């Protein structure tokens, strides 16, 4: 066999380097040690006429790139909203890469499609979404929001007598898009791609929840097709919009309701947190990530639409050579891509290993760890937790804006824990998102101690 065709030596080399990297999951320093230019120099910028052996390439790649990696899978990494991969989902993802299946058609690869369809049915039950809803696996919540908004756009225009599949958008009725003042930026990005424009902002309360009086007034101020975007999990406060009332108000006005729940939809899976999502199942479409709260590897978003025919009308592509399944929806009928990896297989693996109770424990554990962090921060000199900690987000300030930024810089330099800087309610803040399956009480307490050390360092240097 030609050396280039031998997979086992290459995969063995890759597994060895991956194991070394993952051995540092708890104790390794979090920030990268090298910048992009240093990594590019180490990789080599010139393409050789002919390269070395596959094993040599893997070894060189690992040595050059690892200094530039952020240890995002650390249990004390609280930047942005980024989870870590559970072992079972990582193993399943390796199988997905090795199997190398195009997961677009049932007839093309029934093995991976079966796993995805089971995972989809489990997700609907865990998240309290309608049994008959359609589920598509996409790259992330931005793509899932795009799927939801395109389906919403087309469905509301069809009700107004306009068919975008035939006539496009130009010349048709204008679709009103209503968005909360503290929506995530992925809604704006998805809306632009869907041709919906910037949308009308609806006022939010001090925790970022959409105000019902403002929503009612905005819907009354105009007519024609409308889409209302609600939020499960504000990125600063972790708060949830009042779904039951907001959905009722929106549907009474004839609007489609889409819920962006990149990390918040998962609260429905934990009995003690489920009240946060009350009424969520009455919406028309939903978006979430599995690579956040469920902790499967990147990338895996989930788009859900209550009425399958609405999803198929907007997403499906057909051609004679594709051998689509007669009378049964293919995966490509639910997402924009024909060609894609089987992203739902790691979701199947994670859910199969955790089970219903394990998912509940995972989600509740993240929320409990956030409470431990918030309680600990309140005891630090000059610290103030600005949000009501109802889920997995902690938003803190440490005096004036300059001191807060300096604490963030000192925390990052220490390497033990990391929070992302932001601006909320007119103040500089540090956001601590608890998204990693390894973040338990002990790791949350270690985060608090790392912040305490950063505060003390800043005060010593004043």
Buried (B, 14 or more C-beta within 10 A) or exposed (E): EEEEEEEEEBBEBBEEBBEEBBEEBEEBEBBBEBEEEBBEEBEEEEEEEEEEBBBEEBBBBBEBBBEBBEBBBBBBBBBBBBBBBBEBBBBBBBEBEEBEBBBBBBBBBEEBBEBBBBBBEBBBEBBBBBEEBBBBBBBBBBBBBBBBBBBBBBBBBBEEEBEBEEEEBEEBBEBBBBBBBBBBEBBBBBBBBBBBEEBBBBBBBEBBBBBBEBBBEBBEEEEEBBBBBBBBBBBBBBBBBBBBBBBBBBBEBBBBBBBBBBBBBBBBBBEEBBEBBBBBBBBBBBBBBBBBBBBBBBBBBBBBBBBBEBBBBBBBEEEEEBEBBEEEBBBBBBBBBBEBBBBBBBBBBBBBBBEEEBBBBBBBBBBBBBBBBBBBBEEBEBBBBBBBBBBBBBBBBBBEBEBBBBBBBBBBEBBBBBBBBBEBBEBBBBBBBBBBBBBBEEBBBBBBEBBBBBBBBBBEEE
